[in-house]
Amino acid sequence: MGVLRLSTLWLPILFIQGCSPSQPPDTTPPTKTVFDPLTQQMDKARGVQQTVDEKAEDTRKTIDSQERGDSSQ
């Protein structure tokens, strides 16, 4: 009976210890992945979209000021 108690106590401890990694995982991201060209294209597209949105907002403000009759621009 003592062996059963001892084995039920040590078996989970040894299992957990055996399954745990011996070294902490490397947390640095990889330097180059297969998705880099895609993410670069997406970043470029976001930049273009931001430029288009800024120009559209400028045009909208100009049209609104002309409709109100402001002569400042």
ZAMARLUM-17418 format. One line per field, with one value per residue (C-alpha): residue number from 1; residue in three letters; y, z, x. Coordinates in steps of 0.25 Angstrom, whole numbers, plus 5000, padded with zeros to 4 digits. Layout:
BEGIN
n	NUM, ...
res	ALA, ...
Y	Y, ...
Z	Z, ...
X	X, ...
END
This chain:
BEGIN
n	1, 2, 3, 4, 5, 6, 7, 8, 9, 10, 11, 12, 13, 14, 15, 16, 17, 18, 19, 20, 21, 22, 23, 24, 25, 26, 27, 28, 29, 30, 31, 32, 33, 34, 35, 36, 37, 38, 39, 40, 41, 42, 43, 44, 45, 46, 47, 48, 49, 50, 51, 52, 53, 54, 55, 56, 57, 58, 59, 60, 61, 62, 63, 64, 65, 66, 67, 68, 69, 70, 71, 72, 73
res	MET, GLY, VAL, LEU, ARG, LEU, SER, THR, LEU, TRP, LEU, PRO, ILE, LEU, PHE, ILE, GLN, GLY, CYS, SER, PRO, SER, GLN, PRO, PRO, ASP, THR, THR, PRO, PRO, THR, LYS, THR, VAL, PHE, ASP, PRO, LEU, THR, GLN, GLN, MET, ASP, LYS, ALA, ARG, GLY, VAL, GLN, GLN, THR, VAL, ASP, GLU, LYS, ALA, GLU, ASP, THR, ARG, LYS, THR, ILE, ASP, SER, GLN, GLU, ARG, GLY, ASP, SER, SER, GLN
Y	5000, 5010, 5007, 5011, 5024, 5027, 5024, 5032, 5044, 5043, 5039, 5052, 5060, 5052, 5053, 5069, 5070, 5061, 5069, 5083, 5089, 5089, 5103, 5115, 5117, 5127, 5139, 5147, 5147, 5141, 5151, 5146, 5139, 5134, 5145, 5157, 5160, 5160, 5169, 5178, 5180, 5182, 5192, 5199, 5198, 5204, 5216, 5218, 5218, 5228, 5237, 5236, 5238, 5251, 5256, 5253, 5260, 5272, 5272, 5271, 5283, 5291, 5288, 5291, 5304, 5308, 5304, 5313, 5324, 5326, 5333, 5329, 5318
Z	5000, 5003, 4989, 4983, 4990, 4987, 4972, 4971, 4977, 4969, 4956, 4953, 4958, 4949, 4937, 4938, 4940, 4928, 4919, 4923, 4913, 4918, 4913, 4912, 4898, 4889, 4889, 4878, 4865, 4852, 4844, 4831, 4828, 4815, 4818, 4817, 4803, 4806, 4818, 4811, 4800, 4810, 4817, 4804, 4801, 4815, 4812, 4798, 4804, 4815, 4804, 4796, 4809, 4812, 4798, 4798, 4811, 4806, 4794, 4802, 4811, 4798, 4792, 4806, 4807, 4793, 4795, 4807, 4799, 4807, 4799, 4807, 4798
X	5000, 5012, 5017, 5004, 5003, 5018, 5016, 5003, 5010, 5023, 5017, 5010, 5022, 5032, 5022, 5021, 5036, 5039, 5030, 5035, 5045, 5059, 5062, 5052, 5047, 5053, 5044, 5051, 5043, 5050, 5057, 5051, 5038, 5031, 5020, 5030, 5027, 5012, 5013, 5022, 5011, 5001, 5009, 5011, 4996, 4993, 5002, 4995, 4981, 4985, 4990, 4977, 4969, 4977, 4975, 4960, 4959, 4966, 4957, 4945, 4949, 4952, 4938, 4931, 4938, 4934, 4920, 4919, 4925, 4938, 4949, 4960, 4965
END
